[in-house]
Amino acid sequence: APVSGSRAAIRAPLLIEPIIANGDRIVVYGQFGSLKSWLLLQLGLSVAAGQPWLSTFHIPAPQSVLYVDEEMSVRTLRRRIKRLAMGSGLESESLSFRVLSQPGITFDARGAATLLTGLAQQSFNPNVILIETLRRVLCGNENDAEAVSAFWKNIEPLRASGKTVIISHHMRKPYKEGEQNSRYRASGSTDILAGADSAYAIELEEESLLRMTCVKSRNAEEPKPFYVSLKDSDIDGPILMHFEGFHQDAPAKMQEHKRVLPVLLEILATAPGGTIKTRDLIRQLGE
């Protein structure tokens, strides 16, 4: 995949090539309703399966994943995972992917050690931990630089144990109409992004189409902004998240997205049980 800029060397092995390095602390932030949690769940499933993320970004090998969610009910979380797995052809796969729904974790001085101890007791040692959201696990106020600085210090045991930590966060609304630069819209203290190794902003361009922009990357390449669509057939059917191209390709990709969606819905409507394997769907879309 093409990337903007070039670095002489990548300092850490990559979790997702070429955009996310193993062992990094990553913040992914977006406004409410920007499909952020769907995107991160899809990322986690792809990493656990060793399947290219969004069928575009290579994952060298499957890795174990823990998804910590402090916002959704366990029923909603499991339903989303099921629908995403169906859309990726992973519903019958045995993945090293576990979830904690509203466990009440906070990262005070003992938070990371408590989590690691609990995981050891369960004989589960995840390579990747996704956390939804920063606001729920932070001790203190996100606007307080000292509280944020303490958070980064408190999760250091996770990185010291070799884990990649991906944290979901919120994006504030523009201060004034027309203010669009997502680089400066992470909610709270600037120490949130300052302490991260990588950061991505997510913005909803139109219904079910989001734009992902890398605003910081220390150990991996910085991709150009790219687009991802979410294709939804019905309330219990599969969810497909699809790479729609980099920024320079956006107009054509958006039109293709609008053209393909009715065809996709028609295929799913005639499929037994309203479900279809990804490979079969791709074949029919190509006919």
C-alpha positions, 0 to 999 in steps of 0.5 A, spaced: 500 500 500 502 506 498 504 511 503 506 518 504 513 520 506 519 514 507 523 513 513 530 509 512 528 504 517 522 501 521 525 501 528 520 495 531 517 489 527 510 491 524 503 488 527 499 491 521 504 492 515 506 498 514 502 502 519 502 499 526 508 497 530 508 491 535 509 494 542 506 501 540 501 505 544 496 507 539 490 512 540 484 512 535 479 517 536 473 520 533 466 523 534 460 519 537 457 515 531 464 515 527 464 507 527 470 507 531 468 501 535 466 497 529 473 499 526 477 497 532 473 490 533 474 489 525 482 490 527 482 485 533 478 480 529 483 481 523 489 480 528 487 474 531 486 471 524 492 473 521 487 476 516 489 482 512 486 488 515 480 491 510 483 486 505 489 491 504 493 491 510 498 485 511 498 482 518 504 477 518 502 472 523 495 471 527 496 474 534 492 473 541 487 479 542 484 482 548 478 487 547 476 491 554 470 494 553 467 499 558 461 502 554 457 496 551 453 491 554 456 484 553 450 482 549 451 488 544 459 487 544 458 479 542 452 481 537 457 486 534 463 481 534 458 475 531 456 480 525 463 482 523 466 475 524 460 473 519 462 479 514 469 476 514 468 469 513 471 468 520 464 465 524 467 458 524 474 460 526 477 458 532 480 465 534 485 467 540 480 473 541 477 474 548 473 480 551 472 483 557 465 487 557 465 493 563 470 489 567 471 496 571 478 497 570 482 503 571 489 504 570 491 507 577 498 505 579 496 498 580 491 497 574 496 494 569 499 489 574 492 487 576 490 486 569 496 482 568 495 478 574 488 476 572 490 474 565 495 470 568 490 466 572 486 465 566 492 462 562 491 468 557 497 472 555 494 477 549 499 480 544 494 486 543 490 489 548 484 494 545 481 498 550 474 502 549 475 508 551 480 512 555 475 516 558 472 510 562 479 507 564 483 514 566 484 516 573 482 523 573 480 528 568 482 527 561 483 535 561 488 534 566 495 533 564 498 530 570 492 525 570 494 523 563 501 523 564 500 518 570 496 514 565 501 513 560 506 511 566 501 506 569 500 502 563 507 502 562 507 494 565 503 492 559 508 495 554 514 492 558 511 485 557 511 486 550 504 488 548 501 493 543 496 497 546 490 500 542 486 505 546 479 508 543 478 516 545 473 521 543 474 527 538 471 534 540 467 538 536 470 544 532 470 550 536 468 554 530 464 552 524 469 550 518 474 548 523 476 541 520 483 539 522 482 533 525 490 533 528 488 538 533 481 535 535 482 529 540 478 531 546 482 533 553 489 534 554 495 535 549 498 529 553 494 524 550 497 524 543 504 526 546 504 520 550 502 515 544 507 512 539 501 513 534 495 516 533 489 516 528 483 520 527 476 517 525 471 522 521 464 520 518 464 523 511 457 520 510 453 515 512 457 508 513 463 511 510 469 514 514 475 517 513 481 515 517 487 519 518 494 518 521 496 524 525 502 521 528 507 515 527 513 514 531 515 506 529 511 505 522 510 509 516 504 514 516 499 512 510 495 517 507 488 518 509 484 512 507 476 511 507 473 505 510 465 503 508 461 499 513 456 495 509 450 492 513 444 488 510 439 487 516 439 488 524 442 481 525 446 480 518 453 480 517 457 486 517 462 488 512 468 493 512 471 495 506 477 499 504 475 504 499 481 507 497 486 512 499 485 520 499 487 521 492 482 515 490 476 518 494 471 520 489 471 514 484 471 510 490 465 513 493 461 512 487 463 505 487 461 504 494 454 507 492 453 503 486 455 496 489 451 497 496 444 495 492 447 489 489 450 487 495 443 488 499 440 484 493 445 478 494 444 478 501 437 478 501 437 471 496 442 468 500 440 462 505 439 465 512 441 472 509 449 470 510 454 468 505 461 467 505 466 473 503 469 469 498 462 467 495 460 474 495 466 477 492 465 472 486 458 474 485 460 481 486 465 480 480 460 477 476 
